[in-house]
Amino acid sequence: MKHIMFVMIFVLVSLVGNAQDRIIKKTGDVLEVKIVEVGDDYVKYKLLDDLEGPLYNMKKSEILMIKYESSGRVESFYSEEESCQPKMMKEKNVYRDLKYKELKRMYDRREYVPRYDDLYKPGVAGVVSFFIPGLGECICGEWGRGIGILAGHMALMAGTSVAYYSYSDVGAVLTVVGLVACLSLDIFSIVDAVRVAKVKNMYYQDMRERSSVDIGVFPSIDYVKMGSNMELTAGLTFALKF
């Protein structure tokens, strides 16, 4: 029991110690900062690696969203016309370095179409979460989400064990409640891992499409000056599209 509590405290302290805010600009740039103040038109912040340095200002019109790592809260600054909806994503910029919390508002997992080069396998994510709750989220890059689920599962199991060995009527009831809660969290972890994998695959599919390079080869016919005469020649034209 003491070992379990030590691990949980260590994980929580580690997460809080590494807390940092992120400004995601509409250009796609991501800044690791410490937010000082959010005003009507500007956001004041300091660079994470220079907290004793100068105070910077940024217009809200340049910002897509701010993610406060200490609380997990996400503050968005886009208008209704700019709101991230699945049908509009093909016409908008795809912003880099986004997490599932932001991506689930941009993509509908029900529209997911598997591809051979997908980074994550939804089935695999669900299966590993069946054996270790939260592991599926971790292998999909959502470490905070996965560790939170695992810590919750460990806490429920610890509480259920204490209730079981109390050998009382109340303990018996709490044991049943604890087992049901553990089972519910396990099922949630499996479903959630599959959803995370699908949504992040959709995100990376868009990223690849927008960073792909198309090369085309087309036949061409043109006149070339040969001495004092113009002769008709055939050739190939290469087209490179970024």
C-alpha atoms as one frame of an Amber mdcrd trajectory, in Angstrom:
protein
   0.000   0.000   0.000   2.822   2.401   0.915   4.591   1.637  -2.350   1.445
   2.390  -4.355   0.914   5.730  -2.601   4.602   6.630  -3.144   4.353   5.945
  -6.884   1.158   8.012  -7.197   2.664  10.958  -5.298   5.849  10.772  -7.394
   3.873  10.832 -10.651   1.746  13.786  -9.552   4.762  15.787  -8.353   6.566
  15.074 -11.626   3.619  16.282 -13.670   3.243  19.484 -11.659   6.992  20.130
 -11.680   7.068  19.992 -15.481   3.977  22.188 -15.872   4.300  24.792 -18.603
   1.914  26.885 -20.669   1.723  26.681 -24.451   0.701  29.390 -26.896  -0.428
  27.949 -30.235  -0.366  30.659 -32.888  -2.562  30.735 -35.974   0.581  30.292
 -38.054   1.073  26.881 -36.455   3.997  27.902 -34.216   3.973  26.618 -30.635
   5.646  28.584 -27.831   6.547  27.064 -24.452   5.931  29.977 -22.052   4.700
  31.114 -18.663   1.497  33.145 -19.017   1.579  36.251 -16.838  -1.605  38.073
 -17.869  -4.418  37.746 -20.399  -5.850  41.166 -21.208  -8.564  42.372 -23.559
  -6.333  42.590 -26.632  -2.936  41.247 -25.581  -1.439  38.260 -23.808   1.614
  38.897 -21.639   4.085  36.068 -21.140   7.668  35.115 -20.353   9.784  32.547
 -22.124   9.990  29.291 -20.225  13.774  29.138 -20.430  14.163  32.766 -19.293
  11.616  33.418 -16.548  13.752  36.239 -15.157  13.938  37.860 -18.593  11.735
  40.450 -20.311   7.942  40.396 -20.468   6.548  39.850 -23.978   3.212  40.931
 -25.469   1.273  39.157 -28.211  -1.965  40.201 -29.858  -4.906  37.868 -29.284
  -5.630  38.044 -33.005  -2.386  36.104 -33.607  -3.293  33.294 -31.195  -5.336
  30.170 -31.926  -5.407  28.870 -28.361  -3.568  28.784 -25.052  -3.121  25.566
 -23.089  -2.468  25.975 -19.362  -0.518  22.873 -18.356  -0.958  23.414 -14.624
  -4.748  23.053 -14.826  -5.151  21.445 -18.258  -7.523  24.249 -19.287  -7.587
  25.286 -22.950  -8.558  28.843 -23.905  -9.466  29.361 -27.571  -9.414  32.673
 -29.427 -10.811  31.762 -32.865 -14.139  33.177 -34.010 -17.215  31.226 -35.088
 -16.108  31.517 -38.705 -12.718  30.083 -37.772 -14.091  27.349 -35.506 -12.462
  24.006 -36.111 -15.010  21.672 -37.618 -14.237  18.457 -39.512 -15.756  19.673
 -42.790 -13.662  22.832 -42.703 -10.331  21.236 -41.874  -9.414  20.551 -45.520
  -9.720  24.288 -46.180  -7.808  25.452 -43.103  -4.266  25.256 -41.844  -3.434
  22.197 -39.770  -1.606  23.368 -36.685   1.442  21.504 -35.419   2.082  19.873
 -32.062  -1.543  19.578 -30.942  -2.735  17.109 -28.324  -5.885  14.998 -28.279
  -7.708  17.513 -26.086  -7.521  20.076 -28.908  -7.744  17.595 -31.794 -11.014
  15.988 -30.677 -12.719  19.326 -31.409 -11.323  19.377 -34.927 -11.937  15.803
 -36.024 -14.870  13.419 -35.844 -13.541   9.933 -35.128 -16.528   8.442 -37.008
 -15.088   9.872 -40.233 -11.786   8.043 -39.758 -10.616   6.035 -42.772  -7.666
   3.693 -42.034  -4.520   3.961 -44.166  -1.580   1.604 -44.445   0.849   4.270
 -43.187  -1.149   5.327 -40.113   1.096   6.028 -37.148  -1.160   4.361 -34.569
  -3.251   1.182 -34.674  -6.615   1.652 -32.890  -7.003  -2.094 -32.313  -3.589
  -2.395 -30.700  -4.242   0.653 -28.503  -7.498  -0.886 -27.276  -5.961  -4.310
 -26.591  -3.019  -2.999 -24.534  -5.418  -0.812 -22.514  -7.395  -3.973 -21.735
  -4.346  -5.417 -19.960  -2.944  -2.149 -18.534  -5.433   0.758 -18.345  -3.912
   3.917 -19.808  -1.162   2.168 -21.760  -3.038   2.572 -25.060  -3.165   6.338
 -24.552   0.555   6.368 -23.704   1.612   4.556 -26.895  -0.437   7.130 -28.822
   1.672   9.909 -27.317  -0.883  11.024 -24.707   1.281  10.359 -21.658  -0.535
  12.685 -19.263  -3.888  11.157 -20.143  -2.575   7.604 -19.896  -0.764   8.108
 -16.589  -3.870   9.763 -15.154  -6.010   6.743 -16.054  -3.413   4.327 -14.667
  -3.099   6.305 -11.427  -6.891   6.329 -11.063  -7.018   2.573 -11.628  -4.297
   1.972  -9.044  -6.082   4.176  -6.504  -9.374   2.336  -7.020  -7.671  -1.048
  -6.698  -5.922   0.052  -3.512  -9.183   1.332  -2.021 -11.008  -1.846  -3.014
  -8.330  -4.005  -1.381  -8.560  -2.047   1.872 -12.354  -2.385   1.872 -12.177
  -6.133   1.123  -9.830  -6.885   4.021 -11.846  -4.802   6.479 -14.223  -7.795
   6.913 -17.282  -5.638   7.566 -20.669  -5.114   5.915 -19.694  -1.627   4.841
 -16.423  -2.976   3.511 -18.271  -5.571   1.444 -20.438  -2.889  -0.140 -17.423
  -0.679  -0.828 -15.618  -3.657  -2.358 -18.434  -4.187  -4.855 -18.553  -0.471
  -5.624 -14.778  -0.408  -6.097 -14.814  -3.391  -8.447 -17.576  -1.807 -10.552
 -15.642   1.477 -10.662 -12.458  -0.358 -11.735 -14.316  -2.220 -14.461 -15.928
   1.010 -15.692 -12.562   2.761 -15.809 -11.047  -0.188 -17.705 -13.816  -0.080
 -20.309 -13.429   3.692 -20.621  -9.670   3.302 -21.112 -10.173   0.781 -23.934
 -12.736   2.941 -25.750 -10.746   6.115 -25.141  -7.504   4.604 -26.481  -9.245
   3.614 -29.720 -10.694   7.121 -30.086  -7.334   8.769 -29.411  -5.622   6.591
 -32.027  -8.265   7.381 -34.671  -8.296  11.131 -34.066  -4.497  11.430 -34.015
  -4.245   9.350 -37.183  -6.646  11.773 -38.905  -4.479  14.659 -37.699  -1.262
  13.127 -39.054  -2.993  12.212 -42.324  -3.748  15.902 -42.833  -0.218  16.855
 -41.813   1.252  14.466 -44.397  -1.081  15.710 -47.125  -0.089  19.301 -46.516
   3.618  18.543 -46.406   3.668  16.167 -49.367   5.475  16.806 -52.629   3.873
  15.960 -55.979   6.105  15.305 -58.973   4.618  15.228 -62.457   6.154  14.407
 -65.829   4.441  15.704 -68.993   5.377  15.401 -72.681   6.134  18.679 -74.420
   6.677  19.882 -77.972   8.489  23.108 -78.746  10.448  24.912 -81.466  14.222
  25.144 -80.989  16.529  27.333 -83.033  19.143  25.215 -84.822  21.545  27.526
 -86.636  19.394  29.692 -88.872  16.404  27.332 -88.801  13.654  26.587 -86.234
  13.075  22.879 -85.731  10.244  21.108 -83.933  11.518  18.995 -81.028   9.810
  16.753 -78.481  10.751  16.443 -74.817   9.556  16.047 -71.255   8.507  18.681
 -68.733   8.964  18.033 -64.997   6.569  19.701 -62.563   7.300  19.852 -58.817
   4.446  20.818 -56.501   4.939  21.426 -52.773
